[in-house]
Amino acid sequence: MSCKSIGKWISLAIILYTLSAITNTTTSVSIAASNLPSAQQDAYQQNLFRTFDQLHTEQVVLVTAAHNNTFKGTLQVYTKQNGQWTLQLSALPVVLGKHGLGKTKEGDGKTPIGTYSLGTAFGTAPKPTGLQLDYEQHTAQDYWVDDVNSSDYNQKVTESGDPNQRWASYEKMNNPLYKYGMVVNYNINPIVKGKGSAIFVHKWRSSTQPTDGCIALSEANLLKVLKAIDPAKSPKIRIGTVNAR
């Protein structure tokens, strides 16, 4: 075999190894912890659960990415039952903002880091069977306003007239990606103009296409998440990197 051919095989091996490493780094907290010795796994989980206990909730939607500059991550749902945290939904793949995590301003293409309450579920389709959340079915007259100069900024508004006469920028809520979704209460109370708007959990385009800052997953997995949420448990969503849990 020539040196040139050997070089090609070595290059291919490096590429395959790199792709494998990238895939592995996007796994969830529980998968990352599973690589540790059992005693460290227990400590890892206990630290995670102590964090949950400080959030004043009995249900956490945990979204994690390997680092701040990736648009791929995973989503898990944990529920507290009889005083113990249990995994309700195991790691589901999600896509995040095209510029990763760490949203600070409107249009930066990033997903917020932090812990937030969950708002209303919504969609263009009728309310799914088994959903416990309040649900709003949107029409072509529903908009989410991202015009930083408007008093309607970061709010859903129904407008029967021409939206261009009212706002310089907005999102149409009858978007196919919003067949089903849920509001993340980022920059809600209080609303700070320019800090970012319209952060949702919604349907993805594909597993390889990022969002403008939302959290997106397949329709089938999205419905699993929406149906798992119990408003009586004061659910929260926590978003960050694996190392920051």
RODO-2510 file (C-alpha; in nm, 4 decimals, decimal comma):
residues 245
     n   res          X          Y          Z
     1     m     0,0000     0,0000     0,0000
     2     s     0,1382     0,3431    -0,0929
     3     c     0,2051     0,6180     0,1626
     4     k    -0,0697     0,8179    -0,0061
     5     s    -0,3256     0,5386     0,0486
     6     i    -0,2156     0,4919     0,4087
     7     g    -0,2586     0,8658     0,4611
     8     k    -0,6145     0,8473     0,3290
     9     w    -0,7019     0,5635     0,5671
    10     i    -0,5498     0,7523     0,8611
    11     s    -0,7457     1,0665     0,7665
    12     l    -1,0672     0,8643     0,7452
    13     a    -1,0016     0,7082     1,0852
    14     i    -0,9439     1,0530     1,2370
    15     i    -1,2683     1,1842     1,0851
    16     l    -1,4693     0,8866     1,2153
    17     y    -1,3157     0,9225     1,5610
    18     t    -1,3930     1,2954     1,5647
    19     l    -1,7541     1,2402     1,4598
    20     s    -1,7910     0,9768     1,7305
    21     a    -1,6515     1,2152     1,9891
    22     i    -1,8853     1,4943     1,8803
    23     t    -2,1843     1,2618     1,9028
    24     n    -2,0836     1,1435     2,2477
    25     t    -2,0368     1,4958     2,3832
    26     t    -2,3970     1,5836     2,3096
    27     t    -2,5317     1,3195     2,5429
    28     s    -2,7266     1,4000     2,8574
    29     v    -2,6155     1,4502     3,2138
    30     s    -2,7165     1,0995     3,3113
    31     i    -2,5244     0,9477     3,0207
    32     a    -2,2192     1,1594     3,1020
    33     a    -2,2407     1,0510     3,4629
    34     s    -2,2706     0,6857     3,3614
    35     n    -1,9080     0,6946     3,2494
    36     l    -1,7982     0,7602     3,6069
    37     p    -1,7394     0,4996     3,8793
    38     s    -2,0638     0,4152     4,0620
    39     a    -1,9747     0,6195     4,3719
    40     q    -1,9088     0,9254     4,1555
    41     q    -2,2279     0,8626     3,9602
    42     d    -2,4249     0,8731     4,2843
    43     a    -2,2534     1,1965     4,3890
    44     y    -2,3174     1,3454     4,0449
    45     q    -2,6880     1,2647     4,0611
    46     q    -2,7222     1,3831     4,4194
    47     n    -2,5651     1,7174     4,3290
    48     l    -2,8088     1,7445     4,0402
    49     f    -3,1046     1,6676     4,2642
    50     r    -2,9882     1,9178     4,5284
    51     t    -2,9923     2,1783     4,2544
    52     f    -3,3457     2,0770     4,1605
    53     d    -3,4544     2,1085     4,5247
    54     q    -3,3548     2,4751     4,5168
    55     l    -3,5826     2,5500     4,2225
    56     h    -3,9137     2,5272     4,4171
    57     t    -4,0588     2,2736     4,1777
    58     e    -4,1468     1,9065     4,1580
    59     q    -4,0777     1,8728     3,7856
    60     v    -3,7753     1,9829     3,5825
    61     v    -3,7278     1,9820     3,2075
    62     l    -3,3481     1,9593     3,1822
    63     v    -3,1886     2,0755     2,8570
    64     t    -2,8135     2,0222     2,8287
    65     a    -2,5469     2,0801     2,5659
    66     a    -2,1830     1,9760     2,5674
    67     h    -2,0688     2,3399     2,5558
    68     n    -2,2009     2,6877     2,4809
    69     n    -2,1062     2,6871     2,1122
    70     t    -2,3055     2,3867     1,9915
    71     f    -2,6622     2,3795     1,8637
    72     k    -2,7157     2,0140     1,9609
    73     g    -2,8227     1,8892     2,3008
    74     t    -3,0583     1,6615     2,4886
    75     l    -3,3748     1,7024     2,6910
    76     q    -3,4829     1,5016     2,9956
    77     v    -3,7792     1,5332     3,2302
    78     y    -3,7354     1,4655     3,6028
    79     t    -4,0249     1,4415     3,8475
    80     k    -4,0248     1,4376     4,2269
    81     q    -4,2435     1,1626     4,3735
    82     n    -4,2653     1,0722     4,7401
    83     g    -3,9730     1,2994     4,8129
    84     q    -3,7455     1,1372     4,5512
    85     w    -3,6391     1,2650     4,2106
    86     t    -3,6971     1,0157     3,9286
    87     l    -3,6271     1,0260     3,5562
    88     q    -3,9611     1,0530     3,3758
    89     l    -3,8344     1,0966     3,0189
    90     s    -3,4843     0,9890     2,9228
    91     a    -3,2535     1,1820     2,6909
    92     l    -3,4286     1,3124     2,3785
    93     p    -3,2234     1,4872     2,1089
    94     v    -3,2896     1,8599     2,0629
    95     v    -3,1564     2,1414     1,8503
    96     l    -3,0832     2,4839     1,9957
    97     g    -2,9958     2,8293     1,8679
    98     k    -2,7647     2,8489     1,5665
    99     h    -2,5069     3,0307     1,7789
   100     g    -2,5407     2,8023     2,0795
   101     l    -2,6245     2,8992     2,4366
   102     g    -2,6083     3,2287     2,6238
   103     k    -2,8775     3,4611     2,4883
   104     t    -2,8350     3,8277     2,5827
   105     k    -3,0156     4,0235     2,3125
   106     e    -3,2763     4,0116     2,0392
   107     g    -3,1602     3,8383     1,7242
   108     d    -2,8340     3,6922     1,8589
   109     g    -2,9334     3,3399     1,7521
   110     k    -2,8708     3,1953     2,0975
   111     t    -3,0788     2,9916     2,3415
   112     p    -3,1042     3,1340     2,6945
   113     i    -2,9110     2,9795     2,9825
   114     g    -3,0840     2,9488     3,3183
   115     t    -3,4023     2,8279     3,4857
   116     y    -3,7452     2,9494     3,3767
   117     s    -4,1078     2,8697     3,4413
   118     l    -4,3173     2,7250     3,1604
   119     g    -4,6034     2,9103     2,9979
   120     t    -4,8989     2,8037     2,7897
   121     a    -4,8883     2,5217     2,5383
   122     f    -5,0039     2,6202     2,1921
   123     g    -5,0354     2,5039     1,8353
   124     t    -5,2097     2,5311     1,5042
   125     a    -5,3544     2,1831     1,5555
   126     p    -5,6314     2,0993     1,8034
   127     k    -5,5284     2,0263     2,1614
   128     p    -5,3625     1,6851     2,1821
   129     t    -5,5338     1,4159     2,3858
   130     g    -5,3749     1,3695     2,7259
   131     l    -5,2319     1,7213     2,7556
   132     q    -5,2577     1,8683     3,1057
   133     l    -5,1274     2,2149     3,0194
   134     d    -5,3526     2,5024     2,9179
   135     y    -5,3607     2,5121     2,5385
   136     e    -5,4154     2,7905     2,2855
   137     q    -5,4962     2,7006     1,9262
   138     h    -5,3477     2,9720     1,7079
   139     t    -5,4792     3,1088     1,3804
   140     a    -5,3459     3,3309     1,1016
   141     q    -5,4384     3,6310     1,3155
   142     d    -5,2026     3,5409     1,6006
   143     y    -4,8554     3,6937     1,6221
   144     w    -4,5634     3,7049     1,8649
   145     v    -4,4101     4,0512     1,8663
   146     d    -4,0308     4,0948     1,8487
   147     d    -4,0375     4,4643     1,7590
   148     v    -3,8151     4,6126     2,0326
   149     n    -3,9849     4,9532     2,0010
   150     s    -4,3359     4,8190     2,0545
   151     s    -4,5265     4,8095     2,3818
   152     d    -4,6308     4,4586     2,2713
   153     y    -4,2690     4,3334     2,2717
   154     n    -4,2332     3,9641     2,3660
   155     q    -4,6076     3,9091     2,3843
   156     k    -4,8598     3,7111     2,1824
   157     v    -5,1157     3,9413     2,0209
   158     t    -5,4193     3,8701     1,8052
   159     e    -5,4462     4,1198     1,5201
   160     s    -5,7220     4,1064     1,2583
   161     g    -5,5766     4,3915     1,0516
   162     d    -5,2429     4,4395     0,8767
   163     p    -4,9650     4,3512     1,1231
   164     n    -4,7162     4,5583     0,9229
   165     q    -4,9117     4,8686     1,0159
   166     r    -4,8681     4,7870     1,3841
   167     w    -4,5200     4,6346     1,4217
   168     a    -4,1844     4,6526     1,2483
   169     s    -4,1116     4,2881     1,3342
   170     y    -4,3190     3,9889     1,4451
   171     e    -4,3561     3,6107     1,4183
   172     k    -4,6585     3,4465     1,2611
   173     m    -4,7908     3,1865     1,5034
   174     n    -4,9520     2,9795     1,2280
   175     n    -4,6029     2,8592     1,1360
   176     p    -4,5839     2,4843     1,0486
   177     l    -4,3071     2,4497     1,3106
   178     y    -4,5622     2,5638     1,5681
   179     k    -4,8054     2,2811     1,5056
   180     y    -4,7407     2,2130     1,8744
   181     g    -4,5308     2,4120     2,1168
   182     m    -4,4867     2,5556     2,4636
   183     v    -4,3790     2,8981     2,5856
   184     v    -4,0593     2,9311     2,7886
   185     n    -4,1048     3,2286     3,0201
   186     y    -3,7782     3,3965     2,9258
   187     n    -3,7751     3,7776     2,9601
   188     i    -4,1363     3,7750     3,0739
   189     n    -4,1511     3,9273     3,4224
   190     p    -4,0380     4,1948     3,3727
   191     i    -4,0096     4,2251     2,9966
   192     v    -3,6861     4,4021     2,9049
   193     k    -3,6943     4,5395     2,5520
   194     g    -3,4161     4,4016     2,3381
   195     k    -3,3206     4,1183     2,5730
   196     g    -3,4820     3,8554     2,3514
   197     s    -3,8272     3,7258     2,2696
   198     a    -4,0348     3,4314     2,1499
   199     i    -3,8471     3,1479     2,3190
   200     f    -4,0464     2,8294     2,2699
   201     v    -4,0158     2,4528     2,2774
   202     h    -4,1428     2,3477     1,9351
   203     k    -4,1110     2,1088     1,6418
   204     w    -3,7765     2,0999     1,4614
   205     r    -3,7062     2,1265     1,0889
   206     s    -3,4605     1,8409     1,1275
   207     s    -3,1959     1,7109     1,3663
   208     t    -2,9283     1,8991     1,1722
   209     q    -3,0931     2,2409     1,1481
   210     p    -3,0633     2,4817     1,4430
   211     t    -3,3201     2,7349     1,5587
   212     d    -3,2989     3,1102     1,6088
   213     g    -3,2904     3,0520     1,9848
   214     c    -3,5731     2,8131     2,0649
   215     i    -3,5492     2,4493     2,1741
   216     a    -3,6782     2,2131     1,9060
   217     l    -3,7260     1,8384     1,8757
   218     s    -3,9133     1,5879     1,6617
   219     e    -4,2912     1,6058     1,6662
   220     a    -4,3217     1,2643     1,8307
   221     n    -4,0785     1,3575     2,1094
   222     l    -4,2316     1,7026     2,1463
   223     l    -4,5692     1,5449     2,2175
   224     k    -4,4089     1,3155     2,4761
   225     v    -4,2673     1,6187     2,6545
   226     l    -4,5871     1,8230     2,6386
   227     k    -4,7953     1,5342     2,7741
   228     a    -4,5444     1,4703     3,0531
   229     i    -4,5713     1,8235     3,1922
   230     d    -4,7898     1,8495     3,5023
   231     p    -4,8858     2,2113     3,5855
   232     a    -4,9665     2,1067     3,9444
   233     k    -4,5941     2,0408     4,0005
   234     s    -4,4888     2,4009     3,9157
   235     p    -4,2641     2,2747     3,6340
   236     k    -3,9433     2,4564     3,5402
   237     i    -3,7090     2,4298     3,2460
   238     r    -3,3346     2,4427     3,3179
   239     i    -3,0967     2,5082     3,0282
   240     g    -2,7185     2,4900     3,0340
   241     t    -2,4061     2,2881     2,9650
   242     v    -2,3291     1,9453     3,1100
   243     n    -2,0448     2,0813     3,3243
   244     a    -2,2646     2,3581     3,4641
   245     r    -2,5370     2,1304     3,6041
***
